[in-house]
Amino acid sequence: MGRLFGTDGVRGIANKELTPELAFYLGKAGAKVLSKYHKKPLFVIGRDTRISGDMLEAAVVAGLCSSGADVVKVGIVPTPAVAYLTRHFKADAGIVISASHNPVEYNGIKFFDSRGYKLPDELEDEIEEIVHNGDFEKNPPIGAEVGRVYEKDGLSSYVDYVVSLFGENYFKGFNVALDCANGASFKAAPLVFERLGAKLTVINNEPDGCNINVKCGSTHPEVLSQFIKDKGFDIGFTFDGDADRLIAVDEEGEVVNGDHVMAIWASHLKETGRLLKDTVVATVMSNMGLEVALRKMGIKMVRTKVGDRYVMEEILKNGYIFGGEQSGHIIFLDHNTTGDGIITAVNLLAVLKEKNKKLSELKNIMQVFPQVLINVKVKSKEEYEKNDEIKEEIKKAERELGENGRIVVRPSGTEPLIRVMVEGEKEDIINSIAKRVADVIQKALN
């Protein structure tokens, strides 16, 4: 058995790599680790709409209860809702059954601590070690000590909270389009925007267990883009399968990614004196154009490894308040403890209202440097770090790009891919460099 936890929990093809047996043992191990802080821990558990969610949720819940933990099931809700509800119900931990933007055959299990933060590496390592070694309790609970399961309406509590950030009917008069990716936001997002008073049109909000992320949502923003063109919408928002990320679409149908959203919101925070330490935390994948735009505003940008958990770690470690990823994971620490697509959407719309400007105007705050991303499918990601030929090719690319560009090569945290991203002033040059590096990786690792 290889390493279980990646950058965003445990993921794999459901019923093949992520089996009910593994889910059961992750539940047992999670209960054992958390019981150190509370003899009978309470877990909140939610999931997205994929067909394997019932199966894996049942297995995790069985593992938790067999170890004496109590469980509050909140049903189909966004990942960030579980982070919020863990605090709301005063639970010891939260668990989400979701594979986010991945295809339906995948699923995942991720944990939040009692404050709604993703577990630090050391606690994940502890859970993983227990699963690997089978180091479970020698005298499992019986009788009244076995865990109970409760079902509660977590969706309403989360929606109430998001609406409370601005108040009922705050967006009255705005014409908004939503793409819910047939995922976890299919109820939550429309409820939020309806109560905030927006005139609403929703697409891809009829999940059948198998259509999550299929040609829709934040991984296919062109769908909402085409839908919006020439229809008179003020703005569009498209979520991924678990609604922790958000990609916007302006009134002309042009896609506005996480980098633009960060630039717009950082500017707003600075203008209102709320940007702590005048710093934004982003990852190595954010466009150089964001860094240049922030610098002009007197804002520093700190880069981390890819993954919103690393953005959050940097925010917490150094007392910042805001950051995110180009992919649309945006963290507003004063609003939630993880990337939250719905909160990102309402915050962005609030800037449009307060400035009385269109998104097509606001997004001009930053100019995008040409960027190319190539995903190389490989047999073994583990061999990447050891390969000298690949390292030398990357160094060669860095010399060619100089100060006017950059290259980032990294293994995917969730898929058998090596991602090659190259950025620079001239598109033909970066395309050539990216293809060359990708070809070397393809030959070396396959």
Buried (B, 14 or more C-beta within 10 A) or exposed (E): EEEBBBBBBBBBBBBEBBBBEBBBBBBBBBBBBBBEEEEBBBBBBBBBBBBBBEBBBBBBBBBBBBBBBBBBBBBBBBBBBBBBBBBBBEBBBBBBBBBBBBBBBBBBBBBBBBEBBBBEEEBBBBBBEBBEEEEBEEEEBEEEEBBEBEEBEBBEBBBEBBBEBBEEEBBEEBBBBBBBBBBBBBBBBBBBBBBBBBBBBBBBBEBEEEBBBBEBBBBBBEBBBEBBEEEEBBBBBBBBBBBBBBBBBBBEBBBBBBBBBBBBBBBBBBEEEEBBEBBBBBBBBBBBBBBBBBEEBEBBBBBBBBBBBBBBBBBEEEEBBBBBBBBBBBBBBEBBBBBBBBBBBBBBBBBBBEBEEBBBEBBEBBEBBBBBBBBBEBEEBEBBEEBEEBEEBBEBBEEBBEEEBBBBBBBBBBBBBBBBBBBBEEEEBBBBBBBBBBBBBBEBBE
